[in-house]
Amino acid sequence: MILKRLYRQLLAPKASDEDTRRRELILNILLLGIVCLTIVLFASTLIGSILLGSAYHGTAPINQLIIVAIFAGMLLLSRRGLHRLVAYFFVGIFFLLATWPTVQWGILLPQGILTYALVIVMSGVLLSSRTAFYMTLLLIATLLVIAHLADVGTIQYNIEWMQKTGGYQDVVAYAFTFGMIALVAWLSNREIERSLHRA
């Protein structure tokens, strides 16, 4: 009973078209998951800053709270019928999350390229296959621009990471991105299979 009510309030798609309903549901699930994850990160950041006091050197809790508010606001807008606009914004956030480290540490950064792959998959699942194609062209152009700016000396990569063998933090970052790709693909396939079963 409570779970059904939560589903209706937080996740249930409101669109009438079957394909749009599928995309809306997947977006809502991803947004709710990220809201929950960022709440946990905020709580751990807040506890760490309180316990360590002046010795704490991590992210400020207010920054984590802003991230929670952004994704919660996106979920609210999606629930108000603006799911397509929110999907573009959601994909755009991940595009920026991939581009910033690529500019900082170079186009060979594995996590940047992996996040770009996630952006392509999310574009196809949340928006359309045509949008995924255009996003692929945009990502290629972005990488070309970054490579050109580095080549002419406008930007300089911090390549210290290339001398390291990697560690647990790298594995966690890869695991998160792999998990997101798998989750998006699984949700999409599951909803398509449900639609076929209903048909």
C-alpha positions as CSV (number, residue, x, y, z in Angstrom):
1,M,0.0,0.0,0.0
2,I,2.7,2.5,1.0
3,L,5.0,1.3,-1.8
4,K,2.2,1.8,-4.4
5,R,1.5,5.3,-3.0
6,L,5.3,6.2,-3.2
7,Y,5.4,4.7,-6.7
8,R,2.5,6.9,-7.8
9,Q,3.9,10.0,-6.2
10,L,7.6,9.6,-7.2
11,L,7.9,7.5,-10.3
12,A,4.6,6.7,-12.1
13,P,4.7,8.2,-15.6
14,K,2.0,10.6,-16.5
15,A,2.4,10.7,-20.3
16,S,-0.2,9.0,-22.4
17,D,2.0,7.7,-25.2
18,E,3.6,4.3,-24.4
19,D,7.1,5.2,-25.6
20,T,7.1,8.5,-23.8
21,R,5.8,6.8,-20.6
22,R,8.8,4.4,-20.8
23,R,11.3,7.2,-21.1
24,E,9.6,9.2,-18.3
25,L,9.7,6.2,-15.9
26,I,13.3,5.5,-16.6
27,L,14.2,9.2,-16.1
28,N,12.3,9.3,-12.8
29,I,14.0,6.1,-11.5
30,L,17.4,7.5,-12.3
31,L,16.6,10.8,-10.7
32,L,15.2,9.2,-7.6
33,G,18.3,7.0,-7.3
34,I,20.7,9.9,-7.7
35,V,18.7,11.9,-5.1
36,C,19.0,9.1,-2.6
37,L,22.7,8.6,-3.4
38,T,23.4,12.3,-3.0
39,I,21.5,12.4,0.3
40,V,23.8,9.7,1.6
41,L,26.8,11.5,0.3
42,F,25.6,14.7,2.0
43,A,25.0,12.9,5.3
44,S,28.5,11.3,5.2
45,T,30.1,14.7,4.3
46,L,28.2,16.4,7.1
47,I,29.2,13.8,9.7
48,G,32.8,13.8,8.5
49,S,33.0,17.6,8.8
50,I,31.4,17.6,12.3
51,L,33.6,14.8,13.6
52,L,36.9,16.1,12.1
53,G,36.3,19.8,12.6
54,S,39.1,21.9,11.3
55,A,41.0,18.8,10.2
56,Y,38.3,18.1,7.6
57,H,39.5,18.9,4.0
58,G,36.7,17.3,1.9
59,T,33.9,18.8,0.0
60,A,31.8,21.3,1.9
61,P,28.5,19.9,3.1
62,I,26.6,22.9,1.5
63,N,28.0,21.9,-1.9
64,Q,26.5,18.4,-1.4
65,L,23.2,19.9,-0.3
66,I,23.1,22.0,-3.5
67,I,23.6,18.9,-5.6
68,V,20.7,17.2,-3.7
69,A,18.5,20.2,-4.3
70,I,19.3,20.3,-8.0
71,F,18.4,16.6,-8.6
72,A,15.4,16.8,-6.3
73,G,14.2,19.9,-8.3
74,M,14.7,18.0,-11.5
75,L,12.6,15.1,-10.2
76,L,9.9,17.6,-9.2
77,L,9.9,19.2,-12.6
78,S,9.7,15.8,-14.3
79,R,6.7,14.9,-12.1
80,R,5.1,18.2,-13.2
81,G,5.2,17.1,-16.9
82,L,8.5,18.6,-18.0
83,H,10.3,15.2,-18.3
84,R,11.6,15.9,-21.8
85,L,13.2,19.2,-20.7
86,V,14.6,17.5,-17.6
87,A,16.0,14.6,-19.7
88,Y,18.0,17.1,-21.8
89,F,19.2,18.9,-18.6
90,F,20.1,15.5,-17.0
91,V,22.1,14.4,-20.1
92,G,23.7,17.8,-20.2
93,I,24.9,17.5,-16.6
94,F,26.6,14.2,-17.4
95,F,28.1,15.8,-20.5
96,L,29.7,18.5,-18.4
97,L,30.8,16.0,-15.8
98,A,32.7,14.2,-18.5
99,T,34.1,17.3,-20.3
100,W,35.5,19.1,-17.2
101,P,38.0,16.3,-16.2
102,T,38.8,15.7,-19.9
103,V,39.9,19.3,-20.2
104,Q,41.8,19.1,-16.9
105,W,43.6,15.7,-17.4
106,G,43.5,15.1,-21.1
107,I,41.5,13.2,-23.7
108,L,43.1,9.9,-22.7
109,L,41.5,10.0,-19.3
110,P,39.6,6.7,-19.2
111,Q,36.8,8.0,-16.8
112,G,36.1,10.9,-19.2
113,I,35.7,8.6,-22.2
114,L,33.6,6.1,-20.2
115,T,31.3,8.9,-19.0
116,Y,30.9,10.1,-22.6
117,A,29.8,6.5,-23.5
118,L,27.2,6.8,-20.6
119,V,26.0,10.1,-22.1
120,I,25.4,8.5,-25.5
121,V,23.5,5.6,-23.9
122,M,21.4,7.9,-21.8
123,S,20.6,10.1,-24.8
124,G,19.3,7.2,-26.7
125,V,17.3,5.8,-23.9
126,L,15.9,9.0,-22.4
127,L,15.4,11.1,-25.6
128,S,15.7,9.2,-28.9
129,S,18.1,7.3,-31.1
130,R,18.5,10.4,-33.3
131,T,19.5,12.4,-30.2
132,A,22.1,9.7,-29.4
133,F,23.5,10.1,-32.9
134,Y,23.7,13.9,-32.6
135,M,25.2,13.6,-29.1
136,T,27.9,11.3,-30.5
137,L,28.8,14.0,-33.1
138,L,28.8,16.6,-30.3
139,L,31.2,14.4,-28.2
140,I,33.5,13.9,-31.2
141,A,33.6,17.6,-31.9
142,T,34.2,18.3,-28.2
143,L,37.2,16.0,-28.1
144,L,38.6,17.5,-31.3
145,V,38.3,21.0,-29.8
146,I,39.9,19.9,-26.5
147,A,42.7,18.2,-28.5
148,H,43.2,21.3,-30.7
149,L,43.3,23.7,-27.7
150,A,45.9,21.5,-26.0
151,D,47.9,21.2,-29.2
152,V,48.1,25.0,-29.6
153,G,48.9,25.5,-25.9
154,T,45.6,27.3,-24.9
155,I,45.1,24.6,-22.3
156,Q,47.6,22.4,-20.5
157,Y,46.7,18.9,-19.2
158,N,47.7,17.8,-15.7
159,I,49.2,14.5,-16.7
160,E,50.5,13.4,-13.2
161,W,47.8,10.7,-13.2
162,M,49.6,8.9,-16.0
163,Q,52.5,8.1,-13.7
164,K,50.2,6.3,-11.3
165,T,48.9,2.7,-11.5
166,G,45.4,3.6,-10.2
167,G,43.7,2.6,-7.0
168,Y,40.5,1.9,-5.2
169,Q,39.1,5.4,-6.0
170,D,39.5,4.7,-9.7
171,V,37.7,1.4,-9.3
172,V,34.8,3.1,-7.5
173,A,34.5,5.7,-10.3
174,Y,34.6,3.0,-13.0
175,A,32.1,0.9,-11.0
176,F,29.7,3.8,-10.7
177,T,29.8,4.5,-14.5
178,F,29.5,0.8,-15.4
179,G,26.6,0.5,-13.0
180,M,24.9,3.5,-14.5
181,I,25.3,2.2,-18.1
182,A,24.0,-1.2,-17.0
183,L,21.1,0.3,-15.1
184,V,20.0,2.5,-18.0
185,A,20.2,-0.4,-20.5
186,W,18.4,-2.8,-18.1
187,L,15.6,-0.3,-17.4
188,S,15.2,0.3,-21.1
189,N,15.1,-3.3,-22.0
190,R,12.7,-4.2,-19.2
191,E,10.3,-1.5,-20.2
192,I,10.4,-2.5,-23.8
193,E,9.8,-6.2,-22.9
194,R,6.8,-5.1,-20.7
195,S,5.4,-3.1,-23.7
196,L,5.8,-6.1,-26.0
197,H,4.1,-8.3,-23.4
198,R,1.2,-6.0,-23.1
199,A,0.9,-5.8,-26.9
